[in-house]
């Protein structure tokens, strides 16, 4: 009864003070994040949940350096490629609606798409097996920010792919930008609006959005920075920052708590589609790619791990899920490096160690 009360209280007010959250554990967690914790340092927010309850939530450093604004649980960071799980979910919702099929071809939806699009399916795009050329390698000298529609236009100017679709895995930001345009076509509304109406609002992720300059504003926004010669310089936007499908969502650990809880409770997709989303794809020759729909799938500490990282000019992010035990980890930072794989693994190793110690004490 006591545990349930604490869990309910933590959900309502996000005050993460339970019997499992001892000072020694938080001190050890803080040591892992010491590089993000300073009076003039771009910061981080970290969240660990178990069985739908927040277990650890800590924030470090600054969301903006000038003026100095500390990171809070509701601080919104650009998710970078962690966005892809939301883009994939939008596509799968449309499949469930019957408005899109996994075997639909690009030419089914974009009549002017070159002939090579006849071989590329929605399924290929979701699993990074389309072979589409990387739009970042096709940029011209213009300084104008690209949109998802610009990426689609660039793909329509090509006449080939890196490889025959379905024969190889190659991570593709181009594919997820094109998926955003497919969502607009099949969903009959702007991509950002579809996400808002079908995912964020139903889950009460009230501050999460796909950011469109001049159309929306990010509440409690963290700004991005990069380290140069020992100093942090403003690095919030690049030419590709306005492409939404591959990395344009902003969110907080406060809202992402609701996201991972909904995933654990199968409140987002149907059970069958939820399994499909996290099932590793298989190439034509039978090789498993280790990638589902916006998620990587492997194992850690003997448990299935479903995860993804993100990195852009001023942000790095990571989300890890352990569905067998309903444990989730989110780390958001507003600096461009380092990648967070190692830090995430150390946080989870600490969590499993503390959980094991607590279990022994309770026995």
Secondary structure, DSSP 8 states (H G I E B T S, - for coil): -HHHHHHHHHHHH-----TT--HHHHHHHHHHTGGG-STTSB-EEEEEEETTEEEEEEEESEEETTTTEE--TT-BEE-GGGGHHHHHHHHHHHHHHTS--TT-BHHHH-TTS-GGGGG-BHHHHHTT-S----GGGG--S--S---HHHHHHHHHT----SS-TTS-----HHHHHHHHHHHHHHHTS-HHHHHIIIIITTTT-TT-EE--TTT---TTB---EEEETTEEEE----TTTT--TTT-EEE-HHHHHHHHHHHHTT-SS-HHHHHHHTS--B-TTS-B-SB-SS-EEEEETTEEEEEEEEEETTEEEEEEEETTTTEEEEEEESBS-S-SHHHHHHHHHHHHHHHHHHHHHH-
